[in-house]
Amino acid sequence: MKGKTTGNIKKVRKIIAGPAAIIAVCIFLTVCGAEARQTNAGQNLTATTGTLIADAATNEEKLERLFLYVRDEIAFNWAYPQDIPPEDVLKNGFGVCMQKANLLSAMARQAGFQTRFRFILVRKQALEDFLPAYAYERWSDPFPHTVVEIYHQGTWRSFDPSFDTGLYNICLEKKINFARYPEIVQAYRETFSPDGMKGTQEFWHVADRPFFYGETLKPLMDWEEQNVFFLKRWMKPIIFRHARAIMDDLRK
């Protein structure tokens, strides 16, 4: 009887040990997985915004300067956590869609515009070639892509600053990501328009899935908590680290 009890205890310990080890690893990855390196450490959001729009003659010119700055001077690259403050995105000098959208929104508000976030459910092909294979295979499909809507001349206009011009040209040269698909290459417009700027990832919108909106990124983070298994969420720091290495290699 004693031997059977001891065997049962060992089995229980094994059952508990597996999940406990996974949770411990995930906690470690969350803490240590994807620290950001700051390339613009001395920059300040208020001062940078003021400098960009200082001598702008019209609101359209303000929008153009802010949008092009965030799109092209803040590189598309992976930083964790996803909902870092916009000031940190500016200091890092890079970010992914929700982070660059958060920075553009903050700068536009600083310049006197009303903004909101629109979350678009897109196919995971929007991130093709930019994720490690193990993560891309298991990525949420569809997943929410973030753009900024800015109220201008009586209507909401959509701006997606995700892919910088440098990355856009790399994709064209290497025929990766959106450049695999001639219809997206043909439809994408790089030149600024105050009527709005559609990003390449938006072409993967799932037509029968409605948008959702927010004044902050909270609806996006709520979606993640409700729709992404917690172990996959906890793996994101290491996924982002590996994805950043992919992006760094592409830019060499």
N, C-alpha and C positions, 0 to 999 in steps of 0.2 A: 504493500500500500504506500509505504514511504517512497519507494523508488518511482511509482507511478505519479505521485504528487510532485516529486522533484522534476520529472520529465515534463509535466504540464506547465510548471513554473518556467522552465527553460523555453518552452514554446511561446508562452505569453511574452517573455522578455524579447524573443526574436521578433514577434509581431510588432511590439512597441518600438523596438530599436530601429527598424527600417524607416518608418515615417519620422521618427525623432531625428534621425541622421539627416534625412532630406530637408526637414525644417531648419535644422542648424546650418546646413550648407546654404540654404536660401537666405537666411538672415545674414550670414557672412557676406554673400554676394550683394545683398541690398546695401550693406554698409560700405563695402569696399569695391564694388564692381565697376563703377564708371565715373570716377571723379573727372571733372572738366578742367582743362588747362585754359587759363585766361590769357588771351592775346591782346585785349583792350582794357587791361586792369584799371587804367587811370581814367576811363571815360565815365561820364555821368549822363543819365538819360535826359534830364532837364536841360543841361547845357548843350548836349549834342543836338537835341531837337531844336533848341533856339538857334544854334549856329546854322543848321540846315535850312531853316525857313526865314532867316534874318532879313534878307532882301527880296523875298518872294513877292511878286506884284499881285498875284491872284491866289485864290484857294486851290485852283487847278495846279498851279505851280508848286504850292506847298505839298499837295498830294503826290505829285510826281517825284519831288525830291525825297520825301519820306519813303515812298514805296521803293524807289530804285536803290536807296541806301540800304534798306532792310533786305531787299532781294539780293543785291550784288555784293554788298560789303560784309554782310553776315552770311557766311558760307553755310550751305546745307550740310550738316553733319550731326552725329548722334551725341546727345548729352542727357544725363540722368540726374535727378528725376525729371519726368516729363513736364511737370507744372512748376518749374523753377521761375522765380520772379523775372519780369522783363529786363530789369536792370542787370541781372546776372547773364541773360542772353547777350546783352550788349557787351558786357565785359568779356564774356567767353569768346565772342566774335564768331560764333556758330550756333546752330540749333536745327532741329527738325521742324516739321510743319507747324505743330501747335506752339512751339517756342518762338519761331519767327513771327507767327501770327500774333502772339501775345505781345511781342515787342512792337510790331507795327501798330497794333491797337493802342498801346500805351503812348506811343509817340504822337499818334493822330489825336488822341484825347488831349495830350499836352498842348497840341497846336490848336485846340478849340473845336475839334470835330466830335460828333457823336458816333460811337462804334458799338458793334456787337459781334459775337462769333457765330458762324454757321458751320455746323458739323455735317459732313457729307459722307454717306456710306459708300465706299469705293472698293473695288476688287484689289486683292493683294498684289496684282501685277503692277500697281502703282509704285511698289517698292522692289520690284524685280531687279536683281543684280546688286542691291544695296544692303542685303541681309545675309548672314551666314546661312548655308543650306538647311541646317537643322532647325533654324528659327523660321525661315521662309516657308518650309514645308508645313509647319504647325501654326503659322500666323493666322489671326482671325480673318475670315473671308466671308463677307466684307468687313472692313474696319472703318472707324470714323476718321476722316481727313478734315483738318481745320483750316478755314479761311476767315478773313476779316470782312465784315460789311461796314462801310462808312457812309453815313448819311450826308448826301451832297446834292444840292439843288433840288430838294424836295423828294428825294427817293434814296433807297438803300442801294449802294453799288458794291460789288464783290471784288475783293483784291486778294490774290494768292501769291505771297512772296517766297514760296518754298524753295524752288530750284534757282540758284544763282546762275548768272550767265556763264561763268567758268564751267560749272557742272553741265549746263545745257550743251556747251560746245564739246565737252568730253563725251557726253552721251552720243552726240552726232558722229564724232570721230570714231568711237569704238562700236557704234551701233548697239548700244545697250539701253535698258530701261525703255523709255518712251520711243527711242529711236529705232527700236525693233519693229515699230508699227508705223508705216508710211502715212496712214490717215491722220495720226496724231501729229506727226511732224508737219504735215501740210496745214492742219487746222490751227496749230498753236501760233499765237501772235506775241512776239517779244517786245515790240515797241509799245511804250506806255500810252494808255488812253484813260482819261478821267471818268469814262463810263464804266470802267472796271477792267480787271486783268485776270483772265482764266489761266490757272496753272495746268501743267501737263497731267498731274494726278487726278484732276477733276474729270478728265475724259474717261476715267474708269468708274464713274458714278453708276450705281445700280439703280436703274430708272424707277423700279417699283418700291424703293425704300425711301421714305420721306426724310427730309432734313430735320435736324433739331437745332435749337438756338440757345445762346447763353450770354449773359453780360460778362461772365468769367469763364475759365476752363472747367469749372466744377461739373457741368453736365457731361463733359467728356470723361472726367475721372470717375464719375458715377457709372457711366456706361461700362467702363473697363471693369469696375468692381462687380457689376451685375452680370457681365457677359464673358469675362475671361477667367478661367480657372486660376485659383490663387497661387498654385505652384508656378504657372506660366507667368503670372505677374511678378512673382518674386525672382524669376530668372531674368527679368529685363535688364538689370544692371550689367550682367555678364554678356547678354545679347547685344546691348548697346556698345559695350567695349569692343566686341568682335566686329560689329557693324562699322564702328568708327575706324577700325584698322583697315577695313575694306575701302572705305571712302578715302582714307589717307593714301592708300596705295593707288587708287584711281587718279588722284590729283598729282602724283609724282611726275 
